[in-house]
């Protein structure tokens, strides 16, 4: 069990999935609660052309992903304002356009070799600079969630009454999307634009099956994300499979296991208690 951890690349990869998993799991609970899972997938796919351009120019991926997120968000907002166009349709049009542009750029003669890593990530290629960036992102997300926690709860469970309590649902939606974009931009370097949504949605969806309270759900989601990330790295190390895909697969397995366990817990909570039973 300890043999892989003796490798420096494995140590850096494990540190990366711990940082991304802790922040992504906690943030993902709010993404799932607010119904932003489709937005997470959309933003993750829309940054592909920015990643390809960064790879062609030989600059850090972060410099290509960040502007692409902004362009995608603005395009979605403008498209949704067109008469007769729903928000879902606007998102679908922008995502397919951006991702198609990224594919065209990836197939161009100037595209560097190994561009497929932008789709599926290269978690074993994590550098010390990547870890510093991931640590900064994790700190930003967790601190922001701490300060927004009570407001997110109010708006998440009763948007209609939130305004009367001085809470703006629109502001919170925007804050979550900004945090979501920051998380995607950083996590995409290790998991790729196709797989990054797994760590933002999968653990949170699994935790929601197992807990009906927000704070325990966030802690559980972060724990599941970290454990699934470590399991995926071990699978990749011993089976020789792709690192990012192995992490995503482990997250899917965790979610599938949570379904029957969640139903069992629900049935246990709703089961009638014997007469005279007390709660300890």
The 8 nearest C-alpha neighbors of each residue, nearest first, counted from 0:
[[1, 2, 3, 4, 233, 5, 237, 230],
 [0, 2, 4, 3, 5, 6, 233, 9],
 [1, 3, 4, 5, 0, 6, 9, 233],
 [4, 2, 5, 1, 6, 9, 0, 236],
 [5, 3, 6, 1, 2, 10, 9, 7],
 [4, 6, 3, 2, 7, 1, 10, 9],
 [5, 7, 9, 4, 8, 3, 10, 2],
 [8, 6, 10, 9, 11, 5, 4, 12],
 [9, 7, 11, 10, 6, 123, 12, 124],
 [10, 8, 12, 6, 7, 11, 4, 13],
 [11, 9, 7, 13, 8, 12, 4, 14],
 [10, 12, 14, 8, 9, 13, 125, 15],
 [13, 11, 9, 15, 123, 14, 10, 122],
 [14, 12, 10, 16, 15, 11, 9, 17],
 [13, 15, 11, 17, 12, 16, 10, 18],
 [16, 14, 12, 18, 13, 17, 130, 19],
 [17, 15, 19, 13, 20, 18, 228, 14],
 [18, 16, 20, 225, 14, 15, 19, 21],
 [19, 17, 15, 21, 16, 20, 137, 134],
 [20, 18, 16, 22, 23, 21, 17, 15],
 [19, 21, 224, 225, 23, 17, 16, 18],
 [22, 20, 221, 18, 24, 19, 23, 17],
 [21, 23, 137, 19, 25, 20, 24, 26],
 [24, 22, 199, 20, 26, 25, 19, 27],
 [23, 25, 221, 220, 27, 21, 22, 20],
 [24, 26, 217, 22, 27, 23, 221, 28],
 [27, 25, 23, 28, 24, 29, 22, 30],
 [26, 28, 199, 30, 24, 203, 200, 29],
 [29, 27, 203, 31, 30, 26, 25, 217],
 [28, 30, 32, 27, 31, 26, 33, 25],
 [29, 31, 27, 35, 33, 28, 32, 36],
 [30, 32, 34, 28, 29, 33, 36, 35],
 [33, 31, 29, 34, 30, 28, 155, 35],
 [34, 32, 30, 31, 35, 29, 155, 172],
 [35, 33, 31, 32, 36, 30, 37, 29],
 [34, 36, 30, 38, 37, 33, 31, 39],
 [37, 35, 39, 38, 34, 31, 30, 40],
 [38, 36, 40, 39, 35, 41, 34, 42],
 [37, 39, 41, 35, 36, 40, 42, 90],
 [40, 38, 36, 42, 37, 41, 43, 35],
 [39, 41, 43, 37, 38, 42, 196, 44],
 [40, 42, 38, 44, 39, 43, 94, 45],
 [41, 43, 45, 39, 44, 40, 38, 68],
 [42, 44, 40, 192, 41, 45, 46, 39],
 [45, 43, 41, 42, 192, 46, 47, 98],
 [46, 44, 42, 97, 94, 47, 98, 43],
 [45, 47, 67, 49, 64, 44, 48, 68],
 [46, 48, 50, 101, 49, 45, 44, 98],
 [101, 49, 47, 51, 50, 46, 100, 52],
 [50, 48, 63, 64, 52, 67, 46, 47],
 [51, 49, 47, 53, 63, 48, 52, 64],
 [50, 52, 54, 48, 53, 49, 105, 55],
 [53, 51, 55, 49, 54, 50, 56, 48],
 [54, 52, 63, 56, 50, 58, 51, 60],
 [53, 55, 51, 57, 52, 56, 50, 58],
 [56, 54, 52, 53, 57, 110, 111, 51],
 [57, 55, 53, 54, 58, 52, 51, 59],
 [56, 58, 54, 55, 53, 59, 52, 60],
 [57, 59, 53, 56, 60, 54, 62, 55],
 [60, 58, 61, 62, 53, 57, 63, 54],
 [61, 59, 63, 62, 53, 50, 64, 58],
 [60, 62, 64, 59, 63, 65, 184, 185],
 [63, 61, 60, 59, 64, 65, 53, 58],
 [62, 64, 49, 53, 50, 60, 61, 65],
 [63, 65, 49, 61, 67, 46, 50, 184],
 [64, 66, 68, 67, 63, 62, 61, 184],
 [67, 65, 69, 68, 64, 63, 70, 62],
 [68, 66, 46, 70, 64, 49, 69, 65],
 [69, 67, 71, 65, 66, 70, 46, 72],
 [68, 70, 66, 72, 67, 71, 73, 65],
 [71, 69, 67, 73, 68, 72, 74, 66],
 [72, 70, 74, 68, 69, 73, 67, 75],
 [71, 73, 69, 75, 74, 70, 68, 76],
 [74, 72, 76, 70, 75, 71, 77, 69],
 [73, 75, 71, 77, 76, 72, 78, 70],
 [76, 74, 78, 72, 73, 77, 90, 89],
 [75, 77, 73, 79, 74, 78, 72, 80],
 [76, 78, 74, 80, 79, 75, 73, 81],
 [79, 77, 75, 89, 80, 81, 76, 74],
 [78, 80, 86, 76, 89, 77, 81, 84],
 [81, 79, 77, 78, 82, 76, 84, 86],
 [82, 80, 78, 79, 84, 83, 77, 85],
 [83, 81, 84, 80, 79, 85, 78, 77],
 [82, 84, 81, 85, 80, 79, 88, 86],
 [85, 83, 82, 81, 79, 88, 89, 86],
 [86, 84, 88, 87, 79, 89, 83, 80],
 [85, 87, 79, 89, 88, 90, 84, 75],
 [88, 86, 90, 89, 85, 91, 79, 84],
 [87, 89, 91, 85, 90, 86, 92, 84],
 [90, 88, 86, 92, 78, 79, 87, 91],
 [89, 91, 87, 93, 88, 92, 75, 94],
 [90, 92, 88, 94, 89, 93, 95, 87],
 [93, 91, 89, 95, 90, 94, 96, 88],
 [94, 92, 96, 90, 91, 95, 97, 89],
 [93, 95, 91, 97, 45, 96, 92, 41],
 [94, 96, 98, 92, 97, 93, 99, 91],
 [97, 95, 93, 99, 94, 98, 92, 100],
 [98, 96, 45, 100, 94, 99, 95, 93],
 [97, 99, 101, 95, 100, 45, 96, 47],
 [100, 98, 102, 96, 101, 97, 95, 103],
 [101, 99, 97, 103, 98, 102, 48, 96],
 [48, 100, 102, 98, 104, 47, 99, 103],
 [101, 103, 105, 99, 104, 100, 106, 98],
 [104, 102, 100, 106, 105, 101, 99, 107],
 [103, 105, 101, 107, 102, 106, 100, 51],
 [106, 104, 102, 103, 110, 107, 101, 51],
 [107, 105, 103, 104, 102, 110, 108, 109],
 [106, 108, 104, 109, 110, 105, 103, 102],
 [109, 107, 110, 106, 111, 105, 104, 112],
 [110, 108, 107, 111, 55, 106, 105, 104],
 [109, 111, 105, 107, 108, 55, 106, 112],
 [112, 110, 55, 114, 109, 113, 54, 108],
 [113, 111, 114, 110, 115, 109, 116, 105],
 [112, 114, 115, 116, 111, 117, 110, 54],
 [113, 115, 116, 112, 117, 111, 105, 110],
 [114, 116, 117, 113, 118, 119, 120, 112],
 [117, 115, 120, 119, 114, 118, 113, 121],
 [116, 118, 191, 115, 120, 114, 119, 192],
 [119, 117, 191, 192, 116, 193, 115, 120],
 [120, 118, 191, 116, 190, 117, 243, 193],
 [191, 121, 119, 190, 189, 116, 117, 243],
 [122, 120, 189, 124, 123, 116, 190, 243],
 [121, 123, 189, 124, 125, 12, 242, 120],
 [124, 122, 12, 121, 125, 8, 9, 242],
 [123, 125, 121, 122, 126, 8, 12, 189],
 [126, 124, 123, 122, 12, 129, 11, 189],
 [127, 125, 129, 128, 124, 130, 11, 8],
 [126, 128, 130, 129, 131, 125, 11, 132],
 [127, 129, 131, 126, 130, 132, 125, 133],
 [130, 128, 126, 132, 127, 131, 125, 133],
 [129, 131, 133, 127, 128, 132, 134, 15],
 [130, 132, 128, 134, 129, 133, 135, 127],
 [133, 131, 129, 135, 130, 134, 136, 128],
 [132, 134, 130, 136, 135, 131, 137, 129],
 [135, 133, 137, 131, 136, 132, 130, 138],
 [136, 134, 132, 138, 133, 137, 139, 131],
 [135, 137, 133, 139, 134, 138, 140, 132],
 [138, 136, 22, 134, 140, 139, 135, 133],
 [137, 139, 135, 141, 136, 140, 142, 134],
 [140, 138, 136, 142, 137, 141, 143, 135],
 [139, 141, 143, 137, 138, 142, 144, 136],
 [140, 142, 144, 138, 143, 139, 137, 145],
 [143, 141, 145, 139, 144, 140, 138, 146],
 [144, 142, 140, 146, 145, 141, 139, 147],
 [145, 143, 147, 141, 142, 146, 148, 140],
 [144, 146, 142, 148, 143, 147, 141, 149],
 [147, 145, 143, 144, 148, 142, 149, 150],
 [148, 146, 144, 150, 145, 149, 151, 143],
 [147, 149, 151, 145, 144, 150, 146, 152],
 [148, 150, 152, 151, 147, 153, 146, 145],
 [151, 149, 153, 152, 147, 148, 154, 166],
 [152, 150, 148, 154, 149, 153, 155, 147],
 [151, 153, 155, 149, 150, 154, 156, 148],
 [154, 152, 150, 151, 155, 156, 161, 157],
 [155, 153, 158, 161, 151, 157, 152, 156],
 [156, 154, 152, 153, 151, 157, 158, 33],
 [155, 157, 154, 153, 152, 158, 151, 32],
 [158, 156, 154, 159, 160, 155, 153, 161],
 [159, 157, 154, 161, 160, 155, 156, 168],
 [158, 160, 157, 161, 162, 154, 163, 168],
 [159, 161, 163, 158, 162, 157, 164, 154],
 [162, 160, 158, 166, 164, 154, 163, 159],
 [163, 161, 166, 165, 164, 160, 167, 159],
 [162, 164, 160, 161, 165, 166, 159, 167],
 [165, 163, 161, 162, 166, 160, 153, 167],
 [164, 166, 162, 163, 161, 167, 150, 160],
 [165, 167, 162, 161, 164, 150, 168, 154],
 [166, 168, 170, 169, 162, 171, 165, 161],
 [169, 167, 171, 170, 154, 172, 166, 158],
 [170, 168, 172, 167, 171, 173, 174, 166],
 [171, 169, 173, 167, 168, 172, 174, 166],
 [170, 172, 174, 168, 173, 169, 175, 167],
 [173, 171, 169, 175, 170, 174, 168, 176],
 [172, 174, 176, 170, 171, 175, 177, 169],
 [175, 173, 171, 177, 176, 172, 170, 178],
 [174, 176, 178, 172, 177, 173, 179, 171],
 [175, 177, 179, 173, 178, 174, 180, 172],
 [178, 176, 180, 174, 179, 175, 173, 181],
 [179, 177, 181, 175, 180, 176, 182, 140],
 [180, 178, 176, 182, 177, 181, 175, 183],
 [179, 181, 177, 183, 178, 182, 176, 184],
 [182, 180, 178, 184, 179, 183, 177, 185],
 [181, 183, 179, 185, 180, 184, 186, 178],
 [184, 182, 186, 180, 185, 181, 187, 179],
 [185, 183, 181, 182, 187, 64, 186, 180],
 [184, 186, 182, 183, 187, 188, 133, 181],
 [187, 185, 183, 188, 189, 184, 182, 190],
 [186, 188, 191, 190, 189, 192, 185, 184],
 [189, 187, 186, 191, 120, 190, 185, 121],
 [188, 190, 122, 120, 121, 187, 186, 191],
 [191, 189, 120, 243, 187, 195, 194, 119],
 [120, 192, 190, 119, 187, 118, 117, 193],
 [191, 193, 118, 43, 187, 44, 195, 194],
 [194, 192, 118, 191, 195, 119, 44, 43],
 [195, 193, 196, 190, 191, 197, 192, 119],
 [194, 196, 190, 197, 187, 192, 191, 198],
 [195, 197, 199, 194, 198, 40, 200, 39],
 [198, 196, 201, 195, 200, 199, 194, 247],
 [199, 197, 196, 200, 201, 195, 23, 202],
 [198, 200, 27, 23, 196, 197, 24, 201],
 [199, 201, 27, 203, 197, 198, 202, 204],
 [200, 202, 204, 197, 203, 198, 250, 254],
 [203, 201, 220, 205, 224, 204, 223, 24],
 [204, 202, 28, 220, 206, 27, 205, 200],
 [203, 205, 207, 201, 202, 206, 200, 208],
 [206, 204, 254, 202, 208, 203, 207, 257],
 [207, 205, 203, 209, 220, 208, 216, 204],
 [206, 208, 204, 210, 209, 205, 203, 216],
 [209, 207, 261, 205, 206, 210, 257, 258],
 [208, 210, 261, 206, 207, 205, 257, 211],
 [211, 209, 207, 216, 212, 208, 206, 215],
 [210, 212, 207, 213, 216, 209, 208, 215],
 [213, 211, 210, 215, 214, 216, 207, 217],
 [212, 214, 216, 215, 217, 211, 210, 28],
 [213, 215, 217, 216, 212, 218, 219, 25],
 [216, 214, 218, 217, 213, 212, 219, 210],
 [215, 217, 213, 219, 214, 206, 218, 210],
 [216, 218, 25, 220, 214, 219, 215, 28],
 [219, 217, 215, 221, 220, 216, 222, 214],
 [218, 220, 222, 216, 217, 221, 206, 215],
 [221, 219, 24, 202, 203, 217, 223, 206],
 [220, 222, 24, 21, 224, 218, 219, 223],
 [223, 221, 219, 225, 220, 224, 226, 218],
 [224, 222, 220, 226, 225, 221, 202, 227],
 [225, 223, 20, 221, 227, 202, 222, 226],
 [224, 226, 20, 228, 17, 222, 223, 227],
 [227, 225, 223, 229, 228, 224, 230, 222],
 [228, 226, 230, 224, 249, 250, 229, 225],
 [227, 229, 225, 246, 231, 226, 230, 16],
 [228, 230, 232, 226, 231, 227, 225, 233],
 [231, 229, 227, 233, 228, 232, 226, 234],
 [232, 230, 246, 245, 234, 228, 229, 233],
 [231, 233, 235, 229, 234, 230, 242, 236],
 [232, 234, 236, 230, 235, 231, 237, 229],
 [235, 233, 231, 232, 236, 237, 238, 230],
 [234, 236, 240, 232, 239, 242, 238, 233],
 [237, 235, 233, 234, 239, 238, 232, 3],
 [236, 238, 234, 235, 239, 233, 240, 232],
 [239, 237, 235, 240, 234, 236, 233, 241],
 [238, 240, 235, 236, 237, 241, 234, 242],
 [241, 239, 235, 238, 242, 245, 234, 236],
 [242, 240, 244, 243, 235, 245, 239, 119],
 [241, 243, 245, 235, 244, 232, 122, 240],
 [244, 242, 190, 246, 245, 120, 241, 119],
 [243, 245, 247, 246, 241, 242, 248, 119],
 [246, 244, 231, 248, 242, 247, 243, 235],
 [245, 247, 231, 228, 249, 243, 248, 244],
 [248, 246, 244, 250, 245, 249, 197, 243],
 [249, 247, 245, 251, 250, 246, 244, 252],
 [248, 250, 252, 246, 227, 251, 247, 231],
 [249, 251, 253, 247, 248, 227, 252, 201],
 [252, 250, 248, 254, 253, 249, 255, 247],
 [253, 251, 249, 255, 254, 250, 256, 248],
 [254, 252, 250, 256, 251, 255, 257, 249],
 [253, 255, 205, 257, 251, 252, 256, 201],
 [256, 254, 252, 257, 258, 253, 251, 259],
 [257, 255, 253, 254, 258, 252, 259, 260],
 [256, 258, 260, 254, 255, 205, 261, 259],
 [257, 259, 261, 260, 256, 255, 262, 208],
 [260, 258, 262, 261, 257, 263, 256, 255],
 [259, 261, 257, 263, 258, 262, 264, 256],
 [260, 262, 208, 209, 264, 258, 263, 259],
 [263, 261, 265, 259, 260, 264, 266, 258],
 [262, 264, 260, 266, 261, 265, 267, 259],
 [263, 265, 267, 261, 266, 262, 268, 260],
 [266, 264, 262, 268, 267, 263, 261, 269],
 [267, 265, 263, 269, 264, 268, 270, 262],
 [266, 268, 264, 270, 265, 269, 263, 262],
 [269, 267, 265, 266, 270, 264, 271, 263],
 [268, 270, 266, 267, 265, 271, 264, 272],
 [269, 271, 267, 268, 266, 272, 265, 273],
 [272, 270, 269, 273, 268, 267, 274, 266],
 [271, 273, 276, 274, 270, 275, 277, 269],
 [274, 272, 276, 275, 271, 277, 270, 278],
 [273, 275, 276, 272, 277, 271, 278, 270],
 [274, 276, 273, 277, 272, 278, 271, 279],
 [277, 275, 274, 273, 272, 278, 279, 271],
 [278, 276, 279, 275, 272, 274, 273, 271],
 [279, 277, 276, 272, 275, 273, 274, 268],
 [278, 277, 276, 275, 272, 273, 268, 274]]
